[in-house]
Amino acid sequence: MWTRVRDIERVFNTIDMLQNRMNRLYSDYGRMRAIPSTWGVAQSGPSTNLYDCGDHLEMTVEIPGVAREDLNIKVQGNYLEIGGSRNCNVPEGYSAQRMERGATVFTRSFTLPADVNTAKVEALLANGILRLILPKAETAKPKKIAIQ
């Protein structure tokens, strides 16, 4: 009988130890998420929002420090791909004392909820925010049917 009690005690001690390790793991994870990422391992690319505005879709993408010429946007049907790079050049004759903003390359791809009229897509870049206006293709727009 006494060994059974000790076995049960060992099981509960092991469970307590695992719970403590999991608590430490989650608290470390919370601290890691609070550290800003430069599109590294924790984050696969720039943050985006997608809105359905009836006759068109609108997407905003946070891409601070990325120049227009370093962006690549492809749209086909309901597939959207955004790629780009950000360079971080040290001025000539200087040495970097601290570099938190590094160079990066990113690619994000999306399956949109509707086909897009690729001939009318607009892309606007201002203040580190890329704004895409994606008009829906005629086949994707709902059509009201008159009842006779």
SERO-4910 file (N, C-alpha, C, O; in steps of 0.05 Angstrom, whole numbers):
BEGIN
 pado doro    nc1    nc2    nc3   cac1   cac2   cac3    cc1    cc2    cc3    oc1    oc2    oc3
  Met    A     17    -24      0      0      0      0     17     25      0     12     44    -14
  Trp    A     38     25     16     55     48     19     68     55     -8     71     79    -14
  Thr    A     77     35    -24     89     41    -50     69     53    -69     77     70    -86
  Arg    A     44     45    -68     24     57    -85     21     87    -80     18    103    -98
  Val    A     21     94    -54     19    122    -47     43    137    -58     40    159    -69
  Arg    A     67    126    -55     91    139    -65     90    141    -96     99    161   -107
  Asp    A     80    120   -109     77    122   -138     59    144   -147     64    159   -165
  Ile    A     37    147   -133     18    168   -139     31    195   -133     27    214   -148
  Glu    A     46    197   -111     60    222   -105     80    229   -127     81    252   -135
  Arg    A     94    209   -137    113    214   -159     99    224   -184    108    242   -198
  Val    A     76    212   -190     61    221   -213     53    250   -210     56    266   -229
  Phe    A     42    257   -187     34    285   -183     57    304   -182     55    327   -192
  Asn    A     80    296   -172    104    313   -172    113    317   -201    121    340   -208
  Thr    A    111    297   -217    118    299   -246     99    318   -260    108    335   -276
  Ile    A     74    316   -254     54    334   -266     59    363   -257     58    381   -274
  Asp    A     65    367   -232     72    394   -222     96    405   -237     97    429   -244
  Met    A    116    389   -240    141    397   -253    135    405   -282    144    426   -292
  Leu    A    119    389   -296    111    395   -324     95    421   -325     99    437   -344
  Gln    A     77    425   -306     61    449   -306     79    474   -302     75    494   -315
  Asn    A     98    472   -284    117    494   -280    133    500   -305    137    523   -312
  Arg    A    142    479   -318    157    483   -343    140    496   -365    149    514   -379
  Met    A    115    487   -367     97    499   -386     91    529   -380     90    545   -398
  Asn    A     87    535   -354     83    563   -346    107    580   -354    103    602   -364
  Arg    A    131    570   -349    155    585   -357    157    588   -387    164    610   -397
  Leu    A    150    567   -402    150    568   -431    131    590   -441    138    606   -458
  Tyr    A    107    590   -430     87    610   -439     95    638   -431     90    657   -446
  Ser    A    106    641   -408    114    668   -399    137    678   -417    138    702   -423
  Asp    A    156    660   -425    177    668   -443    166    675   -471    175    694   -483
  Tyr    A    146    660   -480    133    665   -505    120    692   -505    121    707   -525
  Gly    A    107    700   -484     94    726   -481    114    748   -483    109    769   -496
  Arg    A    138    744   -471    159    765   -473    170    766   -501    176    788   -511
  Met    A    173    743   -515    183    743   -542    164    758   -561    173    772   -579
  Arg    A    138    754   -557    118    767   -575    118    797   -571    111    812   -589
  Ala    A    127    807   -547    127    836   -542    151    849   -556    152    873   -559
  Ile    A    171    833   -564    194    844   -578    187    848   -607    178    830   -621
  Pro    A    191    873   -618    184    878   -645    200    861   -664    224    856   -659
  Ser    A    188    851   -685    202    835   -705    207    851   -730    191    869   -737
  Thr    A    229    845   -744    234    857   -770    228    836   -791    245    831   -809
  Trp    A    204    824   -790    195    804   -809    214    780   -808    220    769   -829
  Gly    A    222    772   -784    240    749   -781    224    723   -778    203    719   -790
  Val    A    234    706   -760    222    680   -756    194    682   -744    176    668   -752
  Ala    A    191    700   -725    165    703   -711    143    713   -729    119    707   -725
  Gln    A    150    728   -749    130    740   -767    139    735   -796    162    741   -803
  Ser    A    121    725   -812    129    717   -839    130    741   -859    140    737   -881
  Gly    A    120    763   -852    119    786   -870    105    809   -858     98    809   -834
  Pro    A    101    830   -873     88    854   -863     59    849   -855     46    831   -867
  Ser    A     49    863   -836     21    861   -827      2    872   -848      8    892   -861
  Thr    A    -21    859   -852    -40    867   -872    -68    868   -861    -75    854   -841
  Asn    A    -85    884   -873   -114    884   -868   -128    882   -895   -119    895   -914
  Leu    A   -149    867   -897   -164    864   -922   -193    871   -916   -205    860   -898
  Tyr    A   -205    888   -933   -232    897   -930   -248    891   -955   -238    895   -977
  Asp    A   -273    883   -952   -291    879   -975   -309    904   -976   -325    909   -957
  Cys    A   -306    920   -996   -321    945   -999   -343    944  -1020   -350    964  -1032
  Gly    A   -354    920  -1024   -376    917  -1043   -366    911  -1071   -364    888  -1079
  Asp    A   -360    933  -1086   -351    929  -1114   -321    925  -1116   -311    919  -1138
  His    A   -307    929  -1094   -278    924  -1094   -268    914  -1067   -282    917  -1047
  Leu    A   -244    903  -1067   -230    896  -1042   -209    917  -1038   -198    929  -1057
  Glu    A   -203    922  -1013   -181    941  -1006   -163    928   -986   -172    917   -965
  Met    A   -137    929   -991   -117    917   -973    -97    939   -965    -88    954   -982
  Thr    A    -91    940   -939    -69    957   -930    -47    940   -919    -52    919   -906
  Val    A    -22    948   -925      1    932   -918     21    950   -905     28    971   -916
  Glu    A     31    943   -881     51    959   -867     79    951   -878     88    929   -873
  Ile    A     92    970   -891    119    964   -902    137    988   -898    147   1000   -918
  Pro    A    143    996   -874    160   1019   -869    188   1014   -880    200    993   -876
  Gly    A    199   1035   -893    226   1034   -903    230   1020   -929    252   1017   -939
  Val    A    208   1011   -942    210    997   -968    203   1017   -990    182   1030   -989
  Ala    A    221   1020  -1009    217   1038  -1031    199   1026  -1052    197   1002  -1055
  Arg    A    186   1044  -1068    168   1035  -1089    182   1015  -1108    171    995  -1116
  Glu    A    207   1022  -1116    221   1006  -1135    229    979  -1124    237    961  -1139
  Asp    A    228    975  -1098    235    950  -1086    210    932  -1080    213    911  -1068
  Leu    A    187    940  -1090    162    925  -1087    155    910  -1112    161    919  -1134
  Asn    A    142    887  -1109    132    871  -1131    105    861  -1124    101    846  -1105
  Ile    A     85    868  -1140     57    860  -1135     47    845  -1159     48    855  -1182
  Lys    A     36    821  -1154     24    805  -1176     -4    798  -1169    -10    789  -1146
  Val    A    -23    800  -1188    -50    793  -1184    -59    776  -1208    -54    783  -1231
  Gln    A    -72    753  -1202    -83    736  -1223   -108    723  -1212   -106    707  -1193
  Gly    A   -131    729  -1223   -156    717  -1213   -161    726  -1184   -164    750  -1179
  Asn    A   -161    707  -1166   -165    714  -1138   -139    710  -1122   -140    707  -1097
  Tyr    A   -116    709  -1135    -90    704  -1123    -74    730  -1123    -71    743  -1144
  Leu    A    -64    738  -1099    -48    763  -1097    -22    756  -1084    -21    741  -1064
  Glu    A      0    766  -1095     26    762  -1083     40    789  -1081     42    804  -1100
  Ile    A     50    794  -1057     65    819  -1051     93    811  -1042     96    796  -1023
  Gly    A    113    822  -1055    140    817  -1047    156    842  -1047    148    862  -1060
  Gly    A    179    841  -1034    196    865  -1034    220    861  -1017    225    840  -1005
  Ser    A    236    882  -1015    260    882   -999    265    909   -987    256    930   -998
  Arg    A    278    909   -965    286    934   -952    316    933   -948    326    914   -935
  Asn    A    330    953   -957    359    954   -954    365    972   -930    350    991   -924
  Cys    A    387    967   -917    396    984   -895    426    989   -899    443    974   -891
  Asn    A    431   1011   -913    459   1017   -920    471   1036   -899    459   1055   -890
  Val    A    496   1029   -891    511   1046   -873    524   1068   -890    537   1062   -910
  Pro    A    522   1093   -882    534   1115   -897    564   1110   -900    577   1100   -882
  Glu    A    575   1118   -923    603   1114   -928    620   1130   -908    615   1153   -902
  Gly    A    641   1116   -898    659   1129   -879    650   1126   -850    664   1135   -831
  Tyr    A    627   1113   -845    616   1109   -818    616   1079   -812    616   1062   -829
  Ser    A    616   1073   -786    613   1046   -777    587   1045   -760    582   1063   -745
  Ala    A    573   1024   -763    547   1021   -748    553   1016   -719    569    999   -711
  Gln    A    541   1032   -702    543   1029   -673    520   1013   -662    523    999   -641
  Arg    A    497   1014   -675    474    999   -667    456    996   -692    451   1015   -706
  Met    A    448    971   -698    431    966   -721    408    948   -713    410    924   -710
  Glu    A    385    961   -708    360    946   -702    343    942   -727    328    922   -728
  Arg    A    346    959   -746    332    956   -772    351    944   -792    368    958   -803
  Gly    A    348    919   -797    365    905   -816    352    904   -843    329    910   -847
  Ala    A    368    895   -863    357    890   -890    340    865   -888    345    847   -873
  Thr    A    319    864   -904    301    842   -904    288    838   -932    286    856   -948
  Val    A    280    813   -937    266    806   -961    241    792   -952    242    775   -935
  Phe    A    218    798   -965    193    785   -957    176    778   -981    178    791  -1002
  Thr    A    158    759   -977    138    752   -997    113    743   -982    115    726   -964
  Arg    A     91    754   -988     65    745   -977     47    738  -1000     46    752  -1020
  Ser    A     31    717   -997     12    710  -1017    -15    706  -1004    -17    697   -981
  Phe    A    -37    713  -1019    -64    712  -1008    -83    701  -1029    -80    706  -1053
  Thr    A   -102    686  -1019   -124    678  -1036   -147    696  -1029   -157    696  -1006
  Leu    A   -155    713  -1047   -175    734  -1042   -203    721  -1044   -207    700  -1057
  Pro    A   -223    733  -1031   -250    722  -1031   -265    725  -1058   -286    714  -1061
  Ala    A   -253    740  -1077   -266    744  -1103   -244    748  -1124   -222    756  -1118
  Asp    A   -251    742  -1149   -233    747  -1172   -231    778  -1175   -249    793  -1169
  Val    A   -207    786  -1185   -201    815  -1187   -198    822  -1216   -187    807  -1232
  Asn    A   -208    846  -1223   -204    858  -1250   -175    869  -1250   -171    892  -1241
  Thr    A   -156    854  -1260   -128    862  -1258   -122    887  -1273   -102    901  -1267
  Ala    A   -137    894  -1294   -132    919  -1309   -138    944  -1293   -128    965  -1300
  Lys    A   -153    942  -1272   -161    966  -1257   -149    967  -1228   -157    984  -1212
  Val    A   -130    950  -1222   -118    949  -1195   -101    975  -1192    -87    983  -1210
  Glu    A   -104    987  -1168    -88   1011  -1161    -71   1004  -1137    -80    990  -1118
  Ala    A    -46   1015  -1136    -28   1012  -1113    -18   1039  -1106     -6   1053  -1123
  Leu    A    -21   1047  -1081    -12   1073  -1071      6   1068  -1047     -1   1053  -1029
  Leu    A     29   1081  -1046     48   1079  -1024     52   1106  -1011     61   1124  -1024
  Ala    A     45   1108   -985     49   1133   -971     54   1127   -942     40   1112   -929
  Asn    A     75   1140   -931     81   1138   -902     84   1109   -893     75   1102   -870
  Gly    A     96   1092   -909    101   1065   -901     77   1046   -903     79   1023   -894
  Ile    A     55   1056   -914     31   1039   -917     25   1036   -947     22   1056   -961
  Leu    A     24   1011   -956     17   1005   -983    -13   1000   -983    -24    984   -968
  Arg    A    -28   1014  -1001    -57   1011  -1003    -63   1001  -1030    -57   1013  -1051
  Leu    A    -76    977  -1031    -84    965  -1056   -114    967  -1059   -129    959  -1041
  Ile    A   -123    977  -1082   -151    977  -1089   -155    957  -1111   -144    960  -1133
  Leu    A   -170    936  -1105   -173    913  -1122   -202    910  -1131   -218    897  -1118
  Pro    A   -209    922  -1154   -237    921  -1164   -244    891  -1170   -228    877  -1181
  Lys    A   -268    884  -1161   -277    856  -1166   -283    853  -1196   -292    871  -1209
  Ala    A   -278    829  -1206   -284    823  -1234   -314    821  -1237   -329    815  -1217
  Glu    A   -324    827  -1260   -353    827  -1265   -367    801  -1257   -389    801  -1246
  Thr    A   -353    779  -1262   -365    753  -1255   -367    749  -1225   -384    733  -1215
  Ala    A   -351    763  -1209   -351    760  -1180   -372    778  -1167   -379    773  -1144
  Lys    A   -382    799  -1181   -401    817  -1169   -429    803  -1169   -436    791  -1188
  Pro    A   -443    807  -1147   -470    795  -1147   -488    810  -1167   -486    835  -1170
  Lys    A   -506    795  -1180   -524    807  -1199   -552    803  -1190   -560    780  -1183
  Lys    A   -568    824  -1190   -596    822  -1181   -612    811  -1205   -610    821  -1227
  Ile    A   -627    791  -1199   -644    778  -1220   -673    787  -1216   -684    785  -1195
  Ala    A   -684    798  -1238   -712    807  -1238   -730    782  -1240   -725    764  -1256
  Ile    A   -750    782  -1223   -769    760  -1224   -793    768  -1241   -804    789  -1238
  Gln    A   -801    750  -1259   -823    756  -1278   -848    742  -1270   -869    744  -1283
***
